[in-house]
Amino acid sequence: MKRHLLTLLLGIAAIALHAANDSLRVSIFGDSYSTFEGYIPETHEPWYAPEGSPFCKEQNDVRKVEETWWWQVAQTMGYRIETNNSWSGSTVGYYGYRNENYQPRSFNTRVAYLGEPDIILCCCATNDSWTGEKVGEYKYANWTENDMWYFRPAMARLLSTMRQNYPTAKPYIIINSELREDIVESIVTICRHYGVDHILLHDIDKQMGHPSKAGMKAMAEQVVEALRKP
C-alpha cells in the first residue's frame, strides 16, 4: 500500500513538474511599481514590502506579494515567472532625480538580465516623467552615451536591445496613467516603430503615488485583458 501511495505521489509530482515546464516564462522588468522585497535582485531597492519590513510604507496598503499586479497576472495567465528585474526609482534614460546619473539602475543597463523569457512585461518611464527628463529627438540607430540622457533615444535603444537580446520573446510596454503627454506620445511612437505592443493604463488607484491594492488589481486586469487579445 505504501509503495502504491509513493508511486502515486511521484506520478502527481511528475505531472506538476511537466505542467510547470510547459508554462510560458514571463520576465517582469520594471521600477518601484513592480518591486517586492525578496523577489527582486538583492542589489535593487524595493518599494513594496511585507509588514514589519523597513521598506514597508504605512500609507500604502499593499503588504503581500500576491497583491502585486505582476503576481496576479502570472497566476491568472498560468505563467511561470522567469525573473523580476525591477528597481525602485529606475529610469529608461540616465537622467535621475536631483540631476544624478542613474545609469546603474537604468532600464538600458539592466535589459541584459532578463533570463530566457517567452514574454516580457516592461513597466517603465514613470520616473523619467517625474524627474523632468527632456525627451530629445527620435533616434533609431548609432546611439551615443550622451543620447542616453534624453528619453526618446534611450527608449528606442531599450526596445532595439530587447528585440536583439530576446528575439523569440513577446515584449509588452506598460504605460502608467498620469504621465506627461510627451512621454506617452514618445513611447507609443517608438513602440510602433519596433512593432512592440503597448498597454496604456487608466484609472489606477494610488497611494503615495503608487498603486494601492485596488490599483494593483485594476492594473493586473488591464494587463491580462491586453495579453488575451488575439
N, C-alpha and C positions, 0 to 999 in steps of 0.2 A: 504493500500500500504506500509506504513512504517513498519507495523507488518510483512508483507511478506518479505520485504527487510532485516529486522533484522533477521528473521528466516534463510534466505539465507546466510547472513554473518556468523551467528553462525554455520551453516552447513559447510561452507567452512573452518572456523577456526577449527572445529572438525576434518575434513578430514586432514588438515595440521598437526594438533597435532598427529593424529594417524600415519601419514606418518613419522613424526619425531621420534615417539616412536618405530616404526618398523625399523628405520635406525640402522645400525651397529654402535656400540660405539667404538671410537678409542682413545687410550691414547697416547700422544706424550711424549717421555721420552728422554731427550737429554741434550746437552751442549749449547754453545753460538749459534750454527747453528740453533737451534730450539726455541730460545727465541724471544719474542717481548714484549716490555714494556706494562703492563696492561693485559697480557694474561698468565702470569705465577704467581706463589705464590709471594706475596709481599716481602718475606724474601729472594727471589732468585734474583741475579743480572742479568739484561738483557744485551744483546749486541746490538740487533736491537731495534730501537725506532722511533717514528714519528718525523717529522720535528719540531724543537724547543725544543725537549727534551735534557737534559744534556747528555743523553746516545746516542743520535744520532751521527753517525760517518759521517763527511763530505766527507771522501774518499770512502765511500760505498754508492751505490745508492738505496739500499732498504729502503723505507720510510713508506710503508703501510703494515699492517698485511696480506692483501690479496696477497702481493708479496712473502710471505714466502712459502717455499716448502710444509710445513705441511698443511697450509690453502688450497693451491691449490690441494693437494692430497685429502683432505676431501671433497672439493667441487666437484672435478671430480668423485670421487667414491660414493658420496652421504652419506658419513659418518657423524655421529654426534660426535663432539669432547667431550669426557668424561672429560679429564683433560689434561693440558700441564704442566708436571713437569720437566721443563728444567732450567738449571742454568749455566750461563757463567763460563767457566774455569773448569767445573767439570770433575772429573776423575773416572774411574772404581775402581782403587785401591786407596790407601790413599796417595800415593806419589805425592805431588803437586809441583808447581813452587817454586824455592828458597828452596827446601828441606822441605817445610812446610807440615804439616799434613792436608790433605784435607778430612778427614773423614766426617765432617758435610755435605759437598756438594757431597760426593761420590755417585755414582750410587747405590752402595750396601746399603748405608744408606737410600736413597730415594725410593728404589724399593717397599717399603711397602705402598706408597701413590699414587697409580695409579688409584684409583677408582674401577669401575666394568666394565672393557673393554671387548669387543669382539676381538679387535685387538690391539696389542701394537707395535708401531713403535719406536724402540730404536736406536737413532743415537749416538754412543758413541765411546770412545777410541782415539779421536783426541788429547785431551790434554795429555793422557797417552803417546802418541807417541812424543809429543812436550816437555814434562817435562824431558824426558830421563829415565823414569821409567824402571827398569830391568824387563824382562819377567818372570824370575824364572822357576820353573818346573811345568809341568802339574799335577794338583791335583784335584780330583773329590769328595773328602769327608773329613770330620774331619778337616776343616779349622781352623786355629788359627788367632788371630788378627795380628800376625806378618806376616802371609801369605798375608794379605791384602796390604802389601807394594810391592807386586810383581804382575805383570799383569795377568799371566796365572791363578793362583789360585783365584785371585779376579774376573776375568771374569767368571770362572767356577762357583763360588759361586753365582754370579749375575744371571746366567741362571738357576741354580738349584732353587734359591729362586723364580725367576719369574715363573717357571713351577709349583712350590708348591703353591704359593700365588694365581695364576690365571690359574687354571687347564683347564678352558674352553676357555681361550683366545688363539688367534693365534699370537705369537710373531715373529717379524722380526728384525734382527740386520742390521742396515745400516752402511756400512763401507765407510768412507770418502776416497776420492782419495788422493794420495801423502802421505800416511802414511808409517812408517817404515815397511820393509818387514817382520820382526819378529813379529810385532804386527798383521799385516794382516793374516799371516800364523797361528798365535795363535787363532785368532777369528774364522777362518774357521774350524780349527781342533776342537775347543770347541763347536762350533755350530753343527758340525757333531755328536759329542758325545751325545748331548742332543736332536738331531733331530729338531733343530731350523733353519729356513731359514735365509740366509744372502743375502744382496743386496750390491754388490760391485760397488760403484760409479766410473764413469770415465768422463773425460773431463768436469769438473765443473769449470766454470769461477769464479775467486775470486778477491776480492779487500780487501786489508788489511788481507789476509789470510782467508777471509770468503766469502761465495757465494754472488755474485752480483745479480742483478735482473735476468740476463741471467743465472747465475749459479743456482739460486733458481728454475727457470723454468726447466732447464735440470735435476736438482735433482728430482723435482716433477715428471717429465715424466718418469724417470728411476724407481722410486718407484712405480708409477702406473703400468708400464709395468710388474714389478715383481708381484704386487698384482693381476693382471689379469691372471697370468699363472694358469692353472688348477692344 
